[in-house]
Amino acid sequence: MPFTSAEHLQIPATDVPRAIAFYQHVFGFDVESFADGTCWFSTPRIDNRASGTGVIRARTAQDPNFVNYFRVASLEEVTTRVSRHGGRVLIPRSLIAGSMWFAYCQDTEGNRFAIEQCASPQGLEPEMR
């Protein structure tokens, strides 16, 4: 899977099973459900980096509005999976400071998140030079 790293994420959901399916299909999260309705997940390892953990749980009125950034190996692959599994790409692939590709997305629960991919070691991808 193309997910790189995140320390800990808390993902609020109106429909927890739908959110679990979305994150499993898009990022390959390994999810474990508990009797209280809490679902803990771990993220896949890539490039020998430690994986992150988090929780997908029912949305509450106190949930903050913030954006999690996920570093991925292939922005194109992940944006395709986002759309295929019920999410939306809000801002398509864009270049940040000549060193990072970026896209802004929304999951099935209305949460916004960003995905980013490092540009080539030489800086820009060939089509952007």
C-alpha positions in Angstrom: 0.0 0.0 0.0 1.2 3.5 -0.6 0.8 4.9 2.9 4.0 6.2 4.6 3.5 7.6 8.1 1.4 9.3 10.7 1.8 9.2 14.4 -1.8 9.0 15.6 -5.0 9.9 13.9 -8.5 10.3 15.3 -11.1 10.0 12.6 -14.7 10.9 13.5 -17.4 9.1 11.5 -21.2 9.3 11.2 -21.1 5.7 9.7 -18.2 3.9 11.4 -18.4 0.7 9.2 -18.4 2.9 6.0 -15.4 4.9 7.3 -13.5 1.7 8.1 -14.1 0.3 4.6 -13.0 3.6 3.0 -9.6 3.8 5.0 -9.0 0.1 4.5 -9.4 0.3 0.7 -7.6 3.7 0.2 -4.7 3.3 2.7 -4.7 -0.3 3.7 -5.4 0.3 7.4 -5.5 -2.8 9.6 -8.6 -2.3 11.8 -9.6 -4.0 15.1 -13.1 -3.4 16.4 -14.0 -3.4 20.1 -17.2 -4.0 22.0 -17.6 -0.3 22.9 -17.8 0.6 19.2 -14.2 2.0 19.1 -12.1 0.8 16.1 -8.3 1.1 16.5 -6.2 0.9 13.4 -2.6 0.7 12.4 -1.1 2.0 9.2 1.0 -0.1 6.8 4.8 0.3 6.9 6.7 1.6 3.9 10.4 2.3 3.5 11.1 0.7 6.9 9.4 3.6 8.7 7.3 3.0 11.7 3.6 2.8 11.2 1.1 5.0 12.9 -2.0 4.2 14.9 -5.4 5.8 15.4 -9.0 5.4 16.1 -12.2 5.6 14.0 -15.2 6.3 16.2 -18.6 7.9 16.2 -18.6 11.6 15.6 -19.4 13.9 18.5 -20.2 17.7 18.7 -16.7 18.3 20.2 -14.8 16.8 17.2 -12.3 19.4 15.9 -12.1 20.4 12.3 -8.5 19.9 11.2 -6.7 18.3 8.3 -4.5 15.2 8.5 -1.7 14.9 5.9 -0.8 11.5 4.7 2.5 11.0 2.8 2.1 8.4 0.1 4.3 6.7 -2.5 1.9 7.4 -5.5 -0.5 10.4 -5.4 -2.1 9.3 -8.7 -2.8 5.8 -7.3 -4.3 7.1 -4.0 -6.5 9.8 -5.6 -7.9 7.1 -7.9 -8.7 4.9 -4.9 -10.3 7.9 -3.0 -12.8 8.4 -5.9 -13.4 4.7 -6.4 -14.3 4.1 -2.7 -16.7 7.0 -2.3 -14.4 9.9 -1.4 -13.8 13.1 -3.4 -10.7 14.8 -4.7 -11.3 18.5 -3.8 -8.0 20.0 -5.1 -6.3 17.9 -7.7 -2.5 17.2 -7.9 -0.6 20.5 -7.3 3.1 21.2 -6.7 4.2 22.8 -3.4 7.4 24.7 -3.3 8.9 22.6 -6.1 9.4 19.6 -3.9 6.1 18.0 -2.9 3.0 16.9 -4.8 -0.2 17.6 -3.0 -4.0 16.8 -3.3 -6.8 17.7 -1.0 -9.6 15.1 -0.5 -12.7 14.3 1.4 -13.6 10.9 2.9 -17.0 9.2 3.0 -17.8 10.9 6.3 -17.1 14.5 5.1 -13.7 14.7 6.8 -11.1 16.5 4.7 -7.5 15.2 4.4 -4.5 15.9 2.3 -2.2 13.5 0.6 1.4 14.3 -0.4 4.1 12.7 -2.4 7.8 13.8 -2.6 8.9 15.0 -6.0 11.8 13.2 -7.6 15.2 13.5 -6.0 16.2 16.0 -8.6 13.3 18.2 -7.6 10.5 18.5 -10.1 9.0 15.6 -11.9 10.1 15.6 -15.6 6.8 17.1 -16.9 7.1 20.0 -14.5 10.7 21.0 -15.4 
